[in-house]
Amino acid sequence: MRKKNQKTIGIYLLPAMLMVIVILYLPIFINLYESFFKWGAMSTKHTFVGIDNYVKMFQDEIFYVAIKNNLIFTVMSVVCQIGISLIIASVLESKFMRKSQNFFRTIYFIPSLLMVTVVGITCKMIVSPSIGVLNPMLERIGVDVSHIDLLGTASTATYTIAAMSQWQYIGYTVILFIVAIQNIPEDLYEAADIDGASAVKKFMYITLPEIKDTILINTIITVTGSIREYDEVFVTTNGGPGHATETLATYLYKVGFRNDQMGYASALAFFIFIVTFIIGLLQMKGYNLDEQN
């Protein structure tokens, strides 16, 4: 009977496994294979170059600029979408905020419903030195705005786009954390109140341990998303000025579809996959170690 059940389970799982293999794993191996060739989308000629595309990648200055920008997005995303979101969710779930919680979580969540294109164009208009409202506001409080162009200056453009991204998505993680906090047994907080625990101690010793699963999932989503950052940069600066705001994803697009260097683009794509895979694996491994302890 047990073997019969296993056979039945295998039959039901087979279509799903085939779909995962064909849609997910097969393209990964095809991409890896194509990264060892020099080829273009407009030509059927494939020239085997071995690891030359990977050597070229690690010798490419723009590649390191893209990595630096992705790291900026990653750090800001973790700080805002995990750290600040968790604090906001905890505050909204506190007793004195219960009555007005629906209003505030709606306010926080609305930006995540907007299209990236809308948010990006709006951001460009706000910070524009010619038609924007930011510079006139700064000028009124005595700030010299003659050299302020947040998206047009290499040193500030990446941080401006990252800040815009956090504004849009922080509400999404706030809602996820609120749901997780609501599932914590109220008895734990009541016992802490009886012991005279402060709000900070309740947050550190009850809230954080009880929602670590949600924190892990949100961290994986946030970090892998920041590594694949594309939409916000494409809409606002398209990698400019120069290549100052280039990310791995935008550079991959330009290399593949503008320069028609598909082999090199495949190498970049496989690098992005390896980085996201390793980060996800390390996070899961760290979580398993915590579970064992």
C-alpha positions in Angstrom: 0.0 0.0 0.0 2.8 2.4 0.9 4.6 1.8 -2.4 1.3 2.4 -4.2 0.9 5.7 -2.4 4.5 6.7 -3.3 3.8 5.9 -6.9 0.6 8.0 -6.9 2.4 10.9 -5.3 5.2 10.6 -7.9 2.7 10.7 -10.7 1.1 13.9 -9.3 4.5 15.6 -8.7 5.9 14.7 -12.1 4.2 17.5 -14.1 5.2 20.1 -11.6 8.8 18.8 -11.5 9.0 18.9 -15.3 7.7 22.5 -15.4 10.3 23.6 -12.8 13.1 21.8 -14.8 12.0 23.2 -18.1 11.1 26.7 -17.0 13.8 27.3 -14.3 16.8 25.0 -14.4 17.1 24.3 -18.2 17.4 28.1 -19.0 20.1 28.4 -16.3 22.3 25.7 -18.0 21.6 27.0 -21.5 22.7 30.5 -20.3 25.9 29.0 -18.8 26.6 27.2 -22.0 26.0 30.4 -24.1 28.3 32.4 -21.9 31.3 30.4 -23.3 30.7 31.8 -26.8 30.9 35.1 -28.6 27.6 35.6 -30.4 25.0 38.2 -31.2 21.2 38.1 -31.5 21.4 39.2 -35.2 23.8 36.4 -36.2 23.7 32.6 -36.0 27.5 32.5 -35.7 28.8 31.2 -32.4 32.5 31.5 -31.7 33.8 29.5 -28.7 35.9 31.7 -26.4 36.0 29.7 -23.3 36.1 31.8 -20.1 37.1 35.0 -22.1 33.7 36.6 -21.3 34.2 36.1 -17.6 37.8 37.4 -17.8 36.4 40.4 -19.7 33.7 40.9 -17.0 36.2 41.1 -14.1 38.4 43.5 -16.1 35.4 45.8 -16.9 35.4 49.0 -14.9 31.6 49.5 -15.4 31.0 46.0 -13.9 32.6 47.2 -10.6 30.6 50.4 -10.7 27.4 48.3 -11.1 28.4 46.1 -8.2 29.0 49.1 -6.0 25.6 50.5 -6.9 23.9 47.2 -6.2 25.6 47.1 -2.8 24.2 50.6 -2.1 20.7 49.4 -3.0 21.2 46.3 -0.9 22.3 48.2 2.3 19.6 50.8 2.0 17.0 48.2 1.3 17.9 46.1 4.3 18.1 49.1 6.6 14.8 50.6 5.4 12.7 47.6 4.3 13.7 45.4 7.2 15.0 47.6 10.0 12.7 50.7 9.7 9.8 48.6 8.5 10.0 46.4 11.5 10.1 49.3 13.9 7.1 51.0 12.2 5.1 47.7 12.3 5.9 47.3 15.9 4.8 50.8 16.7 1.6 50.4 14.7 0.8 47.2 16.6 1.3 48.9 20.0 -1.8 49.5 22.1 -1.9 53.3 21.8 -1.8 53.0 18.0 -4.5 50.3 17.5 -7.3 52.7 16.8 -5.5 54.6 14.1 -3.5 51.6 12.7 -5.7 51.1 9.7 -5.2 54.7 8.6 -1.4 54.6 8.9 -0.8 51.2 7.3 -3.0 52.3 4.3 -0.8 55.4 4.0 2.4 53.4 4.1 1.0 50.7 1.7 -0.4 53.0 -1.1 3.1 53.7 -2.7 3.7 50.0 -3.3 0.6 49.9 -5.4 1.9 52.5 -7.8 3.7 51.5 -11.0 7.5 52.0 -11.0 7.2 54.1 -14.1 4.8 56.6 -12.4 7.0 56.8 -9.3 10.2 57.2 -11.4 8.8 60.0 -13.6 7.3 61.8 -10.5 10.7 61.6 -8.8 12.4 63.0 -11.8 10.0 65.9 -11.9 10.3 66.6 -8.1 14.1 66.7 -8.0 14.5 68.4 -11.5 16.6 71.6 -11.0 14.5 73.4 -13.7 10.8 72.3 -13.1 11.1 70.5 -9.7 9.7 71.6 -6.4 12.5 70.4 -4.2 15.1 73.0 -5.2 12.7 76.0 -4.7 11.8 74.6 -1.2 15.5 74.3 -0.3 16.1 77.8 -1.6 13.4 79.2 0.6 15.2 78.0 3.7 18.5 79.5 2.6 20.2 76.6 0.8 22.3 77.3 -2.2 20.7 75.2 -4.9 22.9 76.4 -7.9 24.8 73.1 -7.8 22.1 70.7 -6.6 20.9 68.2 -9.3 20.2 65.0 -7.4 19.7 62.8 -10.5 22.2 64.6 -12.7 25.1 64.4 -10.4 27.1 61.2 -10.2 27.7 61.3 -6.5 24.0 61.7 -5.5 22.1 60.0 -8.3 22.3 56.4 -7.0 21.3 57.4 -3.5 18.4 59.4 -4.8 17.1 56.4 -6.8 17.6 54.1 -3.8 15.7 56.5 -1.5 12.8 56.6 -4.0 12.7 52.8 -4.1 12.6 52.6 -0.3 9.7 55.1 -0.2 7.8 52.9 -2.7 8.3 49.5 -1.1 8.7 50.1 2.6 4.9 49.9 3.1 4.8 46.4 1.7 7.2 45.0 4.2 5.4 46.9 7.0 2.2 45.1 6.2 4.0 41.7 6.2 5.6 42.4 9.6 2.2 43.6 11.0 0.6 40.4 10.0 3.4 38.4 11.6 3.3 40.4 14.8 -0.5 39.9 15.0 0.1 36.1 15.1 2.2 36.4 18.2 0.3 35.1 21.3 -0.9 38.0 23.4 -0.1 36.1 26.5 3.6 36.6 26.0 3.2 40.4 26.0 0.8 40.3 29.0 3.4 38.2 31.0 6.1 40.7 30.0 3.9 43.6 31.2 3.4 41.8 34.6 7.2 41.5 34.9 7.6 45.2 34.1 9.4 44.8 30.8 9.8 48.0 28.7 8.6 48.3 25.1 12.2 47.9 23.9 12.7 44.7 25.8 9.4 43.3 24.6 10.5 44.1 21.1 13.9 42.5 21.5 13.0 39.4 23.4 9.4 38.6 22.2 8.7 40.3 18.8 12.0 39.6 17.1 12.3 35.9 18.0 8.7 35.2 17.3 8.8 36.7 13.7 12.2 35.5 12.6 10.7 33.4 9.8 9.1 36.5 8.3 12.3 38.5 8.8 14.3 35.8 6.9 11.8 35.7 4.0 11.6 39.5 3.7 15.4 39.7 3.9 15.9 37.2 1.1 13.3 39.0 -1.1 14.8 42.4 -0.3 18.4 41.4 -0.9 17.8 39.4 -4.1 15.5 42.1 -5.4 18.2 44.8 -4.8 20.8 42.7 -6.7 18.4 42.5 -9.7 17.6 46.2 -9.5 16.6 47.5 -12.9 13.2 49.3 -13.3 13.9 52.3 -11.1 17.3 53.0 -12.6 16.0 52.5 -16.2 13.0 54.9 -15.7 15.0 57.7 -13.9 18.5 57.8 -15.3 19.0 54.8 -17.5 22.3 54.2 -15.9 23.5 57.8 -16.2 25.0 60.3 -15.9 27.7 58.4 -17.8 27.5 55.0 -16.1 27.3 56.4 -12.5 24.0 54.7 -11.7 24.5 51.5 -13.7 23.5 48.3 -11.9 24.2 44.7 -13.0 20.8 44.3 -14.5 20.8 47.6 -16.5 24.4 46.9 -17.7 23.4 43.4 -18.7 20.5 44.9 -20.8 22.8 47.4 -22.5 25.5 44.8 -23.3 23.0 42.3 -24.7 20.4 44.3 -26.5 22.2 47.5 -27.4 25.8 46.3 -28.0 24.6 42.9 -29.2 27.2 41.1 -27.1 25.0 38.2 -26.1 27.8 36.0 -24.9 29.1 38.7 -22.5 25.5 39.4 -21.4 25.1 35.7 -20.6 28.2 35.8 -18.4 26.8 38.8 -16.5 23.4 37.0 -16.1 25.1 33.9 -14.7 27.1 36.0 -12.3 23.9 37.6 -11.0 22.3 34.1 -10.6 25.3 32.8 -8.7 25.4 35.8 -6.3 21.6 35.7 -5.6 21.8 31.9 -5.1 24.8 32.1 -2.7 23.2 34.9 -0.7 19.9 33.0 -0.4 21.8 29.8 0.6 23.8 31.6 3.3 20.7 33.2 4.7 18.9 29.8 4.8 21.9 28.1 6.3 22.2 30.8 9.0 18.5 30.3 9.8 19.0 26.6 10.2 22.0 27.1 12.5 19.8 29.4 14.7 17.1 26.7 14.7 19.6 24.1 15.9 20.8 26.4 18.7 
